[in-house]
Amino acid sequence: MSGQEMTGAQIVIRALLDHGVDTIFGYPGGAVLPIYDEIFKQEGIKHILVRHEQGAVHAAEGYARSTGKPGVVLVTSGPGATNAVTGLTDALMDSIPLICLTGQVPTHLIGSDAFQECDTVGITRPCTKHNWLVNSVDELTRVMHESFYVATNGRPGPVVVDIPKDVQFASGTYEGPANVVHKTYRPQIKGDASAITRAVELMAGAKKPIFYTGGGVINSGPNASLLLRQLAEMTGYPVTSTLMGLGAYPSHENQWLGMLGMHGTYEANNAMHDCDVMICVGARFDDRVTGRLDAFSPNSKKIHIDIDPSSINKNVHVDVPIIGDCAHVLEDMIRIWKSKVAQPDKEALADWWRQIDTWRGRKSLGFVQGKEGPIKPQQAIQRLYELTKDRKTFITTEVGQHQMWAAQHYHFDEPNRWLTSGGLGTMGYGLPAAIGAQIAHPDALVIDIAGEASIQMCMQEMSTAIQFRLPVKIFILNNEYMGMVRQWQELLHGGRYSHSYSEALPDFVKLAEAYGGTGIRASKPEELDAKITEMLDVPGPVIFDCLVDPAENCYPMIPSGAPHNEMILGEDPNAPTVTEEGKMLV
């Protein structure tokens, strides 16, 4: 109710309720106890107690990315806030809407080095979209509403609201969120019509076009994915995606080339290099995609659609910049394409597809699974996919080789089903993100595809899964190495495996049981299907320890600093020869 007198802590809870929040991920401490007291008194918001504040933020990310709604975090001052920094930076890099509420020492103690005091606003300024220190209860209502507006409008991202303890106790007037408009932040949603028209004309004249899509399509909402599919069908042009954009375009469609970038497919990377018109939708030309900038798609005209003006011409100069929300711009593109009765050059497009099919024939994601010997990690992911593809499944990952194999061999036909750490590459992301997704979708199957090194970064969140009876499945590809580090050391550092071997690993089956969950282990290829089925049948949390080939490398791979058409490929009797520098010899 607007105009009601209440405490600062009550204002926080009322604002969360008015913004449709149903879940908070948090960890209590002295500086936020007034807010926790108000949580105790109400039933509209569920609080998920994590075991570490980093886990709280990753869980909120998983919730946000699987629902499209902002995630909410509540932590205490000092170490509570600093422990959240990794998750906040992760969310900033991957454009995830989060509201992180931090406690702060009373206003009269700020700057005195009080117990559990830190400069939260200063520390989080570089890793948030915006942050506030609330100096008075009279500011709190406005700041709470603004925080949701800033986090969710334009390019989404995390925000921090730092609330001193005395402000939580003080009394003020609460006003509802109706007509919240930030004074200065007004992101541009609609694209410039003349720029969109130029883009359509450029697309219609293309001989070798490609759609390069990213996480912005997914962040724009489900309608953007539908519009992307419609535009791709109308044009007949090939589609590729960044790691963050997987699921925006259906993987089963013939126009899908797979993921591009450092561990992208041979056909996607070559098509990006040789294209003459690139339509970049909601991606930011990051280094994992572009490779060496001066050799990136050297003969193409580039169209870039992005809601964030700072992303335009930041890394790659483009010919037609369009600032706007992906869904709005794609809708206008379709309308203009139809109004102009635009038709692609069918003969040139047929030649382009013949070239792409030649690259596809290389089967760059191929591998050989012997009947004897260790499980190939690619085989483990493929069997996991086949046994879960008909269910409502959400996949999270940690970071490393297993993440890339999951991106390559688990296939997504819908947005918001693939949750991974892209920009920051945060080990430990997957398990708490799976918890957040499971909380948001209690009827779904949620699987964290992990490595034995990464999973130990936030392993304590297994306790959270047990407490809240969350049936998350942790599928560990256990190769006893920090696999991606070992691969780089093998290929680029003369095989000097400096501290990449994981010694003294826990027995993951016993560890699962110690937490109160179920542990399963597979070590032979013929065991996979039965053991995966067993995992899926367990009603509670499971740690699946899949022992895989410790020497297997993740290919294709673009060496750091190389152009994206210079790939190291896996062993194949029909493959082109590769030099030590990773260059193809034709």
Number of C-alpha atoms within 10 A of each C-alpha: 9 10 10 12 14 18 20 29 26 22 26 24 20 21 22 21 14 14 16 12 18 15 21 25 24 29 21 18 18 16 26 24 16 21 23 19 12 17 19 12 8 10 10 15 16 15 19 22 21 24 18 19 27 25 33 32 36 32 33 37 38 32 30 23 27 23 17 19 18 24 29 28 26 28 30 28 28 21 16 25 29 20 19 23 21 20 27 31 23 25 28 23 18 25 23 28 31 32 29 28 27 27 32 32 27 18 16 9 13 14 11 10 11 12 12 17 21 21 17 24 18 11 13 21 14 14 22 24 23 17 24 19 21 21 15 17 25 16 16 26 21 18 20 24 23 19 23 22 19 25 24 21 18 22 24 24 26 33 29 28 23 24 29 26 24 20 25 28 17 15 18 22 17 25 17 18 18 9 7 12 13 14 7 6 12 11 16 16 18 16 22 15 14 10 15 24 17 15 25 21 15 20 27 19 16 21 19 25 29 26 23 24 29 24 25 28 31 26 29 21 18 16 16 23 25 20 23 23 17 15 19 19 13 15 19 19 20 24 28 30 28 25 28 24 25 29 22 31 27 20 20 12 13 10 20 18 24 26 28 27 26 25 27 30 27 30 25 26 29 20 28 28 21 19 21 21 25 26 21 23 27 29 21 25 23 16 15 20 25 25 22 16 18 10 14 20 23 13 12 19 20 22 26 27 30 29 27 20 17 10 19 20 14 12 13 17 14 17 17 19 23 27 24 23 28 29 26 16 25 25 18 20 20 19 13 18 22 12 9 12 9 16 14 17 15 12 9 15 19 14 13 20 17 12 16 19 13 12 18 16 12 17 17 20 19 14 16 10 14 10 10 9 12 18 26 23 28 25 18 24 22 17 18 21 17 12 14 18 14 8 9 12 18 23 24 28 32 31 27 20 25 27 25 22 23 23 24 23 19 20 20 22 15 17 24 26 21 25 27 27 26 18 18 15 16 21 20 26 32 34 35 34 34 35 35 32 31 24 25 18 17 13 11 16 19 27 28 27 27 32 30 25 24 22 24 16 17 20 17 17 25 25 19 20 29 17 14 12 14 21 25 30 26 27 27 27 29 25 25 20 20 22 27 18 16 23 20 17 16 15 16 14 12 9 12 13 16 10 11 17 17 14 9 7 12 10 11 20 17 15 16 20 14 12 17 17 22 21 20 19 20 19 16 16 21 12 13 19 16 11 16 21 13 13 22 19 9 14 14 17 25 28 25 26 22 30 22 24 17 19 15 17 20 23 24 21 20 25 21 14 12 19 22 31 24 23 27 26 26 19 14 14 7 9 14 15 16 16 12 10 13 18 18 16 9 7
